[in-house]
Amino acid sequence: MTQSTFDVFSLWKEIYNKTESAWHDAIQETLEKKSFAESLGQIQSQYVQFQELVNKMTESYLKQTNIPSRDEIANVASLIIDVDSKIDQLEDEIEEKEERLVKEMDALKKSVSSLEKKLDKVIELLNKSIESIADSNATVAATANKTVSK
């Protein structure tokens, strides 16, 4: 018994190669024709017109149903981003002014503290002057009383 082997894969590969070359030639020939390019251009033009019609109908439907379109949502998002950036800018300005105010308040506290110390010295000197004047007056009064009593 001799067994003949039949290779299905080599037959399949041979059929594939023959049909592929035939289809390649046919497609290449079609692609090179001017009429194919013209019809492809017409199809593309019709697709663009169809797309414009769909966009207009969609926009009209969205307006009638009071639903925002993609452009309107993008516009609102842009406005939100603008507001957010302005808020960030204001926050930065507030922080700068707050830092400056803190520095000014610290300087003012130092000035007030220095002024308080000077006023305390002035009050102390005034009290000493008042005491010495009172002592002088008491001495003068005592002397005057002694002189009047004699």
ChimeraX attribute file (.defattr): number of C-alpha atoms within 10 A of each C-alpha:
attribute: neighborCount
match mode: 1-to-1
recipient: residues
	/A:1	3
	/A:2	4
	/A:3	5
	/A:4	6
	/A:5	6
	/A:6	8
	/A:7	8
	/A:8	9
	/A:9	9
	/A:10	10
	/A:11	11
	/A:12	10
	/A:13	11
	/A:14	12
	/A:15	11
	/A:16	12
	/A:17	12
	/A:18	11
	/A:19	12
	/A:20	12
	/A:21	11
	/A:22	12
	/A:23	12
	/A:24	12
	/A:25	12
	/A:26	11
	/A:27	11
	/A:28	11
	/A:29	11
	/A:30	13
	/A:31	12
	/A:32	10
	/A:33	10
	/A:34	10
	/A:35	11
	/A:36	13
	/A:37	13
	/A:38	11
	/A:39	11
	/A:40	12
	/A:41	12
	/A:42	12
	/A:43	12
	/A:44	12
	/A:45	12
	/A:46	12
	/A:47	12
	/A:48	12
	/A:49	12
	/A:50	12
	/A:51	12
	/A:52	12
	/A:53	12
	/A:54	12
	/A:55	12
	/A:56	12
	/A:57	12
	/A:58	13
	/A:59	16
	/A:60	13
	/A:61	13
	/A:62	14
	/A:63	12
	/A:64	9
	/A:65	9
	/A:66	9
	/A:67	12
	/A:68	13
	/A:69	15
	/A:70	11
	/A:71	9
	/A:72	11
	/A:73	12
	/A:74	12
	/A:75	12
	/A:76	13
	/A:77	12
	/A:78	12
	/A:79	12
	/A:80	12
	/A:81	12
	/A:82	12
	/A:83	12
	/A:84	12
	/A:85	12
	/A:86	12
	/A:87	12
	/A:88	12
	/A:89	12
	/A:90	12
	/A:91	12
	/A:92	12
	/A:93	12
	/A:94	12
	/A:95	12
	/A:96	12
	/A:97	12
	/A:98	12
	/A:99	12
	/A:100	12
	/A:101	12
	/A:102	12
	/A:103	12
	/A:104	12
	/A:105	12
	/A:106	12
	/A:107	12
	/A:108	12
	/A:109	12
	/A:110	12
	/A:111	12
	/A:112	12
	/A:113	12
	/A:114	12
	/A:115	12
	/A:116	12
	/A:117	12
	/A:118	12
	/A:119	12
	/A:120	12
	/A:121	12
	/A:122	12
	/A:123	12
	/A:124	12
	/A:125	12
	/A:126	12
	/A:127	12
	/A:128	12
	/A:129	12
	/A:130	12
	/A:131	12
	/A:132	12
	/A:133	12
	/A:134	12
	/A:135	12
	/A:136	12
	/A:137	12
	/A:138	12
	/A:139	12
	/A:140	12
	/A:141	12
	/A:142	12
	/A:143	12
	/A:144	11
	/A:145	11
	/A:146	10
	/A:147	9
	/A:148	8
	/A:149	7
	/A:150	5
